[in-house]
Amino acid sequence: MCRRSAIGARRQVVLVSSYDALTPSIPRCFCRAKVCRVNLRVIVHRFSFLGLLGLVVIFGSCGSSVNAAGRVNGGAPSPVKALPRQYTSFASAGCAKNGNSIGPDQEISQSMDGAISACIRIGALGPGNYSLAVDVIAPAKGALPAKQGVTVSSSTVEPAVQISLSPASGPPGSVLKVTGRLAAPLPRQVGHAELCWDGCESGLRYQGVALKWIKPTEFMSSIVVPGAPWFRSGENAVAPLASGDYAVSVECLSEVKGCGLGGSEGSATYHLNASPRSLPWCSSEDECARLSASPAITFPGDVIKVTGFAPLQSIIGSSQPFVFQLKITPGKAPAGELNFSSTAKGGSEILVGHAGIVVQAPPEVSTLGKVKPASIEFSGSSPITENPANPGEIVWCSRGKIGVSGLNSNESISTVAAGRELVGLGYGLVGGPVPQCDSVALADGGPAGKIVLASFLVDPNYQAPIFQSIALQTSDQGKHWTPVPAPLGAQIDGFAGFRYQGSSLQALFAPSAAKTGAYVADAGAIPLVEMLKAGDTSWQPGTLACPARGPCITYGSYLPGSCAQLPSLQTILYSLDSGGNWHKAAWPSQVQNCEANEIVAVSRQTELLFSSGSPYLVRESVDGGSSWRVLGVPPVPGVASDSLADGIDGAELQMLSNGSLLVTGGRANGFEWDLLSPGSKDWCPVEGLPAGVQSSSKNAFVYQVGNTLYWISASSSIPPKLHSIPLSALKC
């Protein structure tokens, strides 16, 4: 159920003890599409080559498979033992890629001699012993289809193929040339086929092997002879790498439905010469695997490297073993390196090679002591912000209205004329005839007076992206609107957020993803900037600025998305030379704006990242954003420990300008507000709140501006209204 708008995100900067910054979002939807939920418990038919490659992509993007009740934010704390080094990026752990997701991630590969090379990020696990294994889902082959009533029809019968091999014998790892001859040409030549080692029904399958046609009736291909044992499909057994005669067969030469259920179209015999002492890691079937993890003592969020050996399961093409994923289970490693279990469809799940690891509880956020933030910055866009040229003047927007309130201001600005301007520019309005505002800002135009700026969601009238944002400005109370100019290399529909730099205003735009052709905004690239200096009305080129205090860490471009479909992802950027050169953080490389995210500088060296929708609620960087480690948080009231894979169940976690942590929003205990005082280890419910505070903040984002919290009621049954409460009113 969508509890908030399906669009949006948030972004805001608060400079404590200063009025230097603020920037902006709109209510969002907490319908989260569950990606990467792939269940391959049975595969009884042939995969096409492209389909198999699709599986590789799917499993390559999946996070670690974890079955554990304990979580980093809900497990019992335990003493933390110092490690020689923590690896929080894939590169630092010696793997080829960086982590590209805000959750657990992994990579894994295997060579033809069975060697495993992998890296895995430790999930939000509670402290304790765990076993790490390769999780293999063996397809149900052999006699199983017949048991399930699957029959091979005459339409699956393919033309016979005469097979010859060169050489006819050799050692493991040899390149074997396979030649096939047909009695007559095929109606349509295929570029790939399936080959089998030791029989197609239960042997090792080479899927998507490239074919080179020499004649209309003759093709050539090649495979690498296995250099490791292999799983016998459907038999829960491992075939040893032993000398002997083995059938090399071709299957599915034509694109015929169900061909993989039948026998091969042709076979030839290859004699394998294997040394009995060539596999020290496979002395018996029970011990026919070996994995080790480094470091073996680790923390949630860290990346560990996994090496070892395992039997082959299937081969992609001629020489690339296919492996599924790593799986972490609680408890010490079971006896034996191979553990078979049946799946519901009759196949097998095999846990291969068990490496024991110890996950320690991370340092608690309370160990930071009584911190006082120097700056606070939220991701996304924001519908509430403060005018740095006139501290205390707040501008906000919701459903066709922009409000300006303060000591000397109480204005209401219609956005109807803004809608006409957007339609005139060729864009469709989102949500009806009144344009939907998603961020606002104020600027000092000098003699021209106050400038009100707002961005509006529009329909680009084509498939993707779902929404775009256009920034407009007005100097006459909303009677006339004009677009904020885009810098060279961007267009107005690549608007990516307002930000303040001192008393001046920055407008960010995403550059084009392509140097030529149609403009497509690239959210991952370093934003381009237009600057409106205080007292001026002309925009000038600018550069992305560092926060005024703390390490030079900020967010990249914000482009709107739909939390029910394609959520907005925003990169984390850091600079080690005061903004001269910006870099993308290796991990977390980005945040998802369907939940609240907050970057907080607590000293000149230390930055905290709060992510309400991440299993890692709090992360800390002490090196300017180059690396981050996880900090533990006491169990959040009303949040079940087994739900932390998606954060804190739609609630919002933020650090206040006084150093306390505040949780608002929906949880199992209702919409209670809870505080965690600096240095404290226990949450306490906020007491004495004025009537209507909790109900009006239901499903709304709560923004802190200076020493006050603001929010806009998310309910559509009442006119939009700005609510506020001073931080001093939050007491337990």
URNOR-V280783 format. One record per backbone hydrogen bond with DSSP energy under -1.0 kcal/mol. NH is the residue of the N-H (numbers start at 1). CO is the residue of the C=O. If there is no record, write none. Layout:
NH CO
NH CO
This chain:
8 561
14 376
18 15
26 9
35 33
52 48
53 49
54 50
55 51
56 52
57 53
58 54
59 55
60 56
61 57
65 326
67 328
74 71
75 71
93 89
94 91
95 90
107 119
109 117
111 115
114 111
116 308
117 109
118 306
119 107
120 304
121 105
122 302
125 123
128 359
130 357
131 329
132 355
133 327
134 352
135 325
136 350
138 348
141 139
144 141
147 143
148 144
149 146
150 145
156 153
157 154
161 265
162 181
164 179
166 177
170 271
173 225
174 171
176 223
177 166
178 221
179 164
180 219
181 162
182 217
193 209
194 251
195 206
196 249
197 204
198 247
203 199
204 197
206 195
207 315
209 193
211 191
212 220
214 218
215 218
218 215
219 180
220 212
221 178
223 176
224 318
225 174
227 112
230 239
231 312
232 237
233 202
235 232
239 230
242 240
244 272
246 270
248 268
249 196
250 266
251 194
256 254
259 256
261 258
262 259
265 250
268 248
270 246
271 168
272 244
273 170
278 275
282 279
288 285
289 287
290 309
292 307
294 305
298 358
301 122
302 299
303 87
304 120
305 294
306 118
307 292
308 116
309 290
310 114
312 229
315 205
316 320
317 207
320 316
322 314
325 135
327 133
328 65
329 131
330 67
331 129
337 286
339 351
341 349
343 347
346 343
348 138
349 341
350 136
351 339
352 134
353 337
355 132
357 130
358 296
359 128
360 298
365 632
367 364
368 365
369 366
371 369
374 601
375 601
376 14
377 599
378 12
379 597
385 395
387 393
390 387
393 390
394 405
395 385
396 403
397 383
398 401
402 413
403 396
404 411
405 394
406 409
411 404
413 402
415 400
419 415
420 416
421 417
422 418
423 419
424 420
425 421
426 423
427 422
428 459
430 457
438 455
439 455
440 382
441 453
443 451
445 449
448 445
449 446
451 443
452 474
453 441
454 472
455 439
456 470
457 436
458 468
459 428
468 458
470 456
472 454
473 482
474 452
479 476
482 473
484 471
490 487
494 491
495 492
496 508
499 506
501 504
504 501
505 532
506 499
507 530
508 497
509 528
510 494
512 489
513 520
522 511
528 509
530 507
531 540
532 505
535 444
536 533
540 531
542 529
553 551
554 573
556 571
558 496
562 566
563 6
565 562
570 591
572 589
573 554
574 583
575 552
580 577
583 574
585 572
591 570
593 568
595 592
598 610
599 377
600 608
601 375
602 606
603 606
607 621
608 600
609 619
610 598
611 617
612 596
614 611
619 609
620 629
621 607
629 620
631 618
632 363
639 636
643 640
646 643
647 644
648 612
651 648
652 664
654 662
656 660
659 656
661 676
662 654
663 674
664 652
667 670
668 638
670 667
674 663
675 684
676 661
680 677
684 675
686 673
687 731
693 690
696 692
697 693
700 697
703 710
705 708
708 705
709 725
710 703
711 723
713 721
723 711
725 709
727 707
729 726
730 727
